[in-house]
């Protein structure tokens, strides 16, 4: 059952939608877009609990909207544009002369895409966009399990967790109660230091389920500059394509 509410934060009114689910036992999740705030809540959560959560997160919600409003124009996916990989920008070259199949190739200096000739520009953009999503997804599936393995002995001396790649719209990564780690495929756009932060963050959740001082002390033990990495992640995420 969905319902709506609103709060006042300074001179700004924040309206929000509440989506309750019996599958959620204790946790809340707040999703923010330019035109909507959605709170995913346990079925037993009261309206007052949800309202207080939004009040507590009001500053973050407004900052998040500001970040979203500053995102760059969407890529046109034409020769000369760039796409990020591990924190670096690489030129995209679209080749229509020797088309075999629509796929992305990476040759250490640039991205190459073999595009069908005489294709509508809009359809070609969508074709290239989907090809990039597939490419980043494959790279994440290949690289992130090893990334987790490298940090596992230091952060969480447990059985090796399952690592999955998902299309998470509102988070970079998550750790489930069964210790399954889920990473956003967009992670492969980030520089290695920020991927290290995401991996250590989720592995720390294998030991400490919440974001208590104990949790952040554990993360900071392995990454003393954790605050700086979090700041950089917030800065770069608004600039990433796709």
C-alpha positions in Angstrom: 0.0 0.0 0.0 1.4 3.4 -1.1 0.7 6.8 0.5 2.3 10.2 0.3 3.5 12.8 2.8 5.4 16.1 2.9 7.7 18.0 5.3 9.1 21.5 5.4 12.9 21.9 5.4 13.8 25.6 5.6 12.0 27.2 2.7 11.7 23.9 0.8 8.8 21.5 0.8 9.9 17.9 0.3 7.1 15.6 -0.8 7.6 11.9 -0.7 6.0 8.6 -1.5 5.9 5.7 0.9 6.1 2.1 -0.4 5.5 -0.5 2.4 6.4 -4.1 2.0 6.0 -7.2 4.2 9.3 -8.4 2.9 11.1 -5.6 4.7 11.5 -6.4 8.3 13.5 -3.5 9.8 15.3 -1.5 7.2 14.3 1.6 5.3 15.6 2.8 2.0 15.2 6.3 0.5 15.4 6.7 -3.3 15.8 10.2 -4.6 15.3 11.5 -8.2 14.8 15.0 -9.5 11.0 14.8 -9.3 10.4 12.2 -6.6 11.4 10.9 -3.2 10.4 7.3 -2.4 10.8 5.7 1.0 10.8 1.9 1.0 9.6 0.9 4.4 8.5 -2.2 6.4 4.8 -2.9 6.4 4.6 -2.2 10.1 6.3 1.2 9.9 4.1 4.1 11.0 3.6 7.4 9.1 5.4 9.2 12.0 8.4 6.9 11.7 8.6 7.6 7.9 8.1 11.3 8.4 10.9 11.4 11.0 13.2 9.5 8.6 12.6 12.1 5.9 13.2 14.9 8.3 16.5 13.4 9.4 17.5 12.9 5.7 16.2 16.2 4.4 19.6 17.8 4.0 20.9 14.7 2.2 17.8 14.6 0.0 18.3 18.2 -1.1 22.0 17.7 -1.7 21.3 14.6 -3.8 18.8 16.5 -5.9 21.4 19.2 -6.5 23.9 16.6 -7.6 21.4 15.1 -10.0 20.5 18.5 -11.5 24.2 19.0 -12.3 24.7 15.9 -14.3 26.1 16.4 -17.8 24.2 16.1 -21.0 23.7 12.5 -22.1 26.3 11.0 -24.4 25.6 11.0 -28.1 27.9 8.0 -28.7 29.8 9.5 -31.7 33.4 9.3 -32.6 35.4 11.7 -30.5 33.4 11.4 -27.3 35.0 9.6 -24.4 33.9 6.9 -22.0 35.4 6.2 -18.5 37.1 3.0 -17.5 38.8 2.6 -14.1 38.8 6.3 -13.6 40.3 7.3 -17.0 38.6 8.7 -20.1 39.1 6.8 -23.4 38.1 8.0 -26.8 35.2 6.3 -28.6 35.6 5.5 -32.3 32.5 4.4 -34.2 33.4 2.4 -37.3 30.7 1.7 -39.9 33.0 0.4 -42.6 33.6 -3.2 -41.5 30.5 -4.2 -39.6 30.3 -7.8 -38.4 28.3 -7.4 -35.2 27.5 -4.6 -32.8 30.1 -4.9 -30.0 32.5 -2.8 -28.0 36.2 -3.5 -28.3 38.8 -2.0 -25.9 42.4 -1.8 -27.2 44.0 -0.1 -24.2 43.9 3.4 -25.9 40.3 3.7 -27.0 36.9 2.1 -27.3 36.0 0.8 -30.8 32.5 0.1 -31.9 31.5 -1.6 -35.1 28.2 -0.1 -36.0 25.8 -1.1 -38.8 25.9 1.3 -41.8 22.9 3.3 -42.8 21.3 3.1 -39.4 19.1 5.8 -37.9 21.1 8.0 -35.4 18.7 7.4 -32.6 18.8 3.6 -33.0 22.6 3.7 -33.3 22.9 5.6 -30.1 20.7 3.1 -28.3 22.6 0.2 -29.8 26.0 1.6 -28.6 24.6 2.5 -25.2 23.4 -1.1 -24.7 26.7 -2.4 -25.9 28.6 -0.3 -23.3 26.3 -1.6 -20.6 27.1 -5.2 -21.6 30.8 -4.4 -21.8 31.0 -2.8 -18.3 28.8 -5.6 -16.9 31.2 -8.3 -18.3 34.2 -6.5 -16.9 32.6 -6.2 -13.5 31.8 -10.0 -13.5 35.4 -10.7 -14.4 37.2 -8.3 -12.2 35.2 -7.7 -9.0 35.3 -11.3 -7.6 39.1 -11.1 -7.7 39.0 -7.6 -6.1 36.9 -9.0 -3.3 39.4 -11.9 -2.9 42.3 -9.5 -2.5 40.7 -7.7 0.4 38.9 -10.6 2.0 41.7 -11.9 4.3 42.3 -8.4 5.7 38.7 -7.2 6.2 36.5 -10.2 6.8 38.1 -13.5 7.7 35.0 -15.5 6.7 34.0 -17.9 4.0 34.3 -16.3 0.6 31.1 -14.3 -0.1 29.1 -14.7 -3.3 29.7 -11.7 -5.6 27.0 -10.6 -8.1 26.7 -7.8 -10.5 23.4 -6.0 -10.8 21.8 -2.9 -12.3 21.3 -1.0 -9.0 19.7 2.4 -9.7 20.2 4.0 -6.3 23.3 2.4 -4.8 26.8 1.4 -5.7 26.9 -1.9 -3.7 25.1 -3.8 -1.0 25.7 -6.7 1.4 22.8 -9.1 2.0 22.2 -11.0 5.2 23.5 -14.2 3.6 26.8 -12.2 2.9 26.1 -12.0 -0.8 27.8 -8.9 -2.2 26.1 -7.1 -5.0 27.9 -4.4 -7.1 26.6 -2.0 -9.6 28.0 -2.6 -13.1 28.9 1.1 -13.2 31.6 0.4 -10.7 34.0 -0.3 -13.5 33.9 3.4 -14.5 35.5 4.4 -11.2 39.1 4.7 -10.4 40.7 1.8 -8.5 40.9 3.7 -5.2 37.2 4.2 -5.2 36.5 0.5 -6.1 38.7 -0.4 -3.2 36.5 1.7 -1.0 33.3 0.0 -2.2 34.8 -3.4 -1.7 36.1 -2.7 1.8 32.8 -1.0 2.7 30.8 -4.1 1.8 33.2 -6.6 3.2 33.1 -4.6 6.5 29.3 -5.2 6.5 30.0 -9.0 6.5 31.2 -8.4 10.1 29.2 -5.3 11.2 25.7 -5.1 9.7 25.1 -1.4 10.4 26.9 1.9 10.0 27.9 2.3 13.6 31.2 3.7 14.8 32.5 0.1 15.0 31.8 -0.2 11.3 33.5 3.0 10.2 36.4 2.2 12.5 36.9 -1.1 10.7 36.8 0.6 7.3 39.1 3.4 8.4 41.6 0.8 9.8 42.1 -0.4 6.2 41.5 2.9 4.4 42.6 5.7 6.7 41.5 8.3 4.1 37.9 6.8 3.9 36.3 10.3 4.3 38.2 11.6 1.3 37.3 8.6 -0.8 33.6 9.0 0.1 33.8 12.7 -0.9 35.4 11.8 -4.2 32.8 9.2 -4.9 30.0 11.7 -4.4 31.8 14.1 -6.7 32.4 11.7 -9.6 29.1 9.9 -9.5 27.2 12.9 -10.9 29.6 13.1 -13.8 29.4 9.5 -15.0 27.4 8.6 -18.1 24.8 5.9 -18.4 
